[in-house]
Structure formats: C-alpha cells, structure tokens
Amino acid sequence: MHLVHASAGHRQVARIVETEAYQGPQDLAAHSARGRTARTEVMFGPPGHAYVYLIYGIWHCLNVVTAAVDVPHAVLIRALEPVAGIDEATHGPGLLCKALHIDRSLNGTDLQGSMLWIEEPRTRIAARVARSTRIGVDYAQDWAKKRWRFYDAASHHVSTVSAAQRRRGMAKSATPTLPRHIRAAKS
C-alpha cells in the first residue's frame, strides 16, 4: 500500500515496506500498556486514525490505529520506499515522518481524509514479505519475542538494511535497464 501526505499543494507518496504491530494494553511494548493517557488517547479511539508521537524529543513516529474503540492496537509504519515528491531518507520511523512532514499536528487524523491517507497503488510491486521480532523493545519481556515486524525483504529502504546495501540498491534502481536485444548488440 502507499502512504500519501498532501499539504500546501504538495503531494508526497511512498510505498510502505516495513511495519510493526502493537497489541495493547497487554503488550508491554505498546504505549497503551501504561494505560489510557492524554498521549495514548488516540490509540483507544476508532480504527483508521493516525497515532503520531514524539520520541527522544526529536523524532515523530506514525502508527495506524487498527482495532475497535477502547481496544488500543496499532501498527507502526517503520519504513517507506519513495514513489513521488520525496527527496529525503525514509528508512526508519523518524526519518519517514521528517521526509513527509508528519508531526504531532496530524495526531488523530482520519486516514480516509484528504490530508494523510493510505491507498492501493495503481500498480502493485510483488513483495517478499518477511517477519522478525520488533526493534528496540527488549524491555517488554516475552512481548519482545513476538514476530510482529513485517517487511519487504526485497526493498533496500527497510530500516535494517546496511548503508552499503542501500546505496547499491538505489544505484541499481536508478540505472535504466536496456532491452535484451540492445544489451546483446552492445556486447
């Protein structure tokens, strides 16, 4: 799916290539495990809304609320593959929010609205979906072992891809592929 942000006449589009699921309030890695607070109120609201929060005082993160009212489940968008209107890095939750100008002002936004939404792309790219444990939640005891991180193993925009792999992947995707008969003629 694509994440789209439209603001001030500018449209940014990116393919979602990495996510992590959180199943509060039992999930000790979920913000909602600490109960209903001003910060987590959106997570307890209706599904299909953005839960945007600030971490480390500098990075915004975007989650999609996914369960019924009063059931605080959400999915963190961890990495995006730029499609249109994005010139900055998107291979991490803070980086993608910075690149798409997503901040706390979008907290609670209905993701079926006209400012920030998720849409099906016109052309689907086949994904090699892989899964692993979530990142940075070691404090969550057994919940840290949940394999609730899902990503496209073929994308060089996934957050855990090395900088060298990312550079090679970006260079390869920027190189136009010549038809086989032209490649053969040049050899």
N, C-alpha and C positions, 0 to 999 in steps of 0.2 A: 504494500500500500504506500501511498505518498502522503507526506505531511505538507500542508500548504499554509503559508502565512501571507496574507495580503494586508498591506499597511501603506498609507500615504501614496497610493497609486503604484506601489511596487509589489510584485508577486514573486514569492520565493517557493520553490518546490524541491522536495528531496524524497528519495526512496528510503523507507525505514528498513535498516539492515541489522539492527540489534535491539533487543528489549529484555527487560527483567520483570517478573511478576512478583507481587506482594499481596499476601492474603491475611490482612489484619482482621481483628485485633490479636489473634493468637500468634501470628507470625512475628517473632521478636525482632526481625529486621525491618518490619513496616513501621512507619511513623505512627500509625494508629495503635500500635501496641502500647503506647503510653496513655491511651485514652483519647477522648474527644476534647480537642483544644481549639483555640482560635486558628492555629496553624493548620490543623488536620480537618477542620470542619467540612471542607470541600470533599474530602475522601468519604465522608458519611452521607453525602448528597446523592443525587441521581447519577446514573452512569452516563458516559459520553461527555463529561466535562473535564477541563484541564485542571490538574493539581500542580501548581508551579510553586516551588520553594527555593530558598537560598541556602547554599551550604558553604561552609568555611568563610562566610562573609563576602564571597566574590562570585560564586558560580550559581546560576539558576539551573534548575532541573525541571523537566516536563514529564508528568505522568498523565495517563488516561484513567479516569475512574471507570471501573468496569462492572461493578455489582449493583444490586438493588439498594435503595435508600436504606441507610443505617447498617450496611454491610461494607466496611471500608477496604475494598480490594482495589488495587490499581496496578497499572503496568508502566514502568519507567521506560521512556524512549532513550536508549543508550547511544545509538549512532545512526547517522544518516548518510546516504550517498547523494551528493548534489545532483539535481536534474536541471534546474533553471534559476537564475537570479542569485546564486550563492557563490561568493568568491573566497570564503574563509573555511577553515577546517571544521569538520562536523563529526570527527571520530571520537566522541566522548559526550556525555550528557551536558556538561557545562559548555563545551565548545559548540555543540549544535545550537544551544539556546543563544549563545553570543552571536553566532553567524546568522541566525534567523530573527534576531532582535526579540526574543521571548524573555519576558521578565515577570515579576510578581503582578504587574498590572493586568496580565492575562489569566491570573489565578481565578478559577471558577468559570472561565469562558466555555460556552456551549460549543462543542467541537462539530456541530452541524450548522454553525452560523456562517457569517461572511468574512470573518477576520482570521480565524485559525480553524483548520479542519483536516480531516483525513479522508482521502478519496482513492478510488480504484484508478490505477493508471490506464491509459488507453491501450498501451502495450505492456504486457507482463514480461518481466525478466525471470527466467527459471531460477529459483533459489535453491541452494544446497543447505537446507535447514539443519543446524547442529544445535546441541544444547550442552550446558555445563552448569556448574554451581554459580551463584551470583557473586558479584565482585564487591569486596570491601565490607562484608557483613560477618566477619569471623566472630564478632561479639555475640551473635544471635544463636549460639549453641547449636542444637540439632537443626535449627531452621537454616543455618548457614550451609548445610549439606544439600539443601533442596536444589535440584537441577532445573531451576526456573529461569535461567538465562537462555534465550533463543537468539540465534544469529545466522546470517548467511555466510557460510564458510567460504564462499567464492568471492566475497566482497573484500576489497582492500581498505574499506572505510570502517571496518569493525574496530572497536576501541583497543583490542588486544593485539592487533597486527603491528609488527615492528615498523619503525620508521623506514627502514630499508625496503621491506616488502611493500609498504605503501607507495614509496617513490617508484619502485619497479612497476607496480600495478597501474599507477597513474600514467606513467610514461607509455606503457603498453596500450592503455585505453585511448591515449591521445594520438597514437600512431595509426593513421588510416590503413586499413587492410586493402591491398590491391587484389583484384580478381585473379584467380589461379592462372589464367592464360597470359596475363600481363606479367605476373611474377616469373613464369616459365620463360617468357621472352627476354626478361632482363638477366636471367642466369646465364 
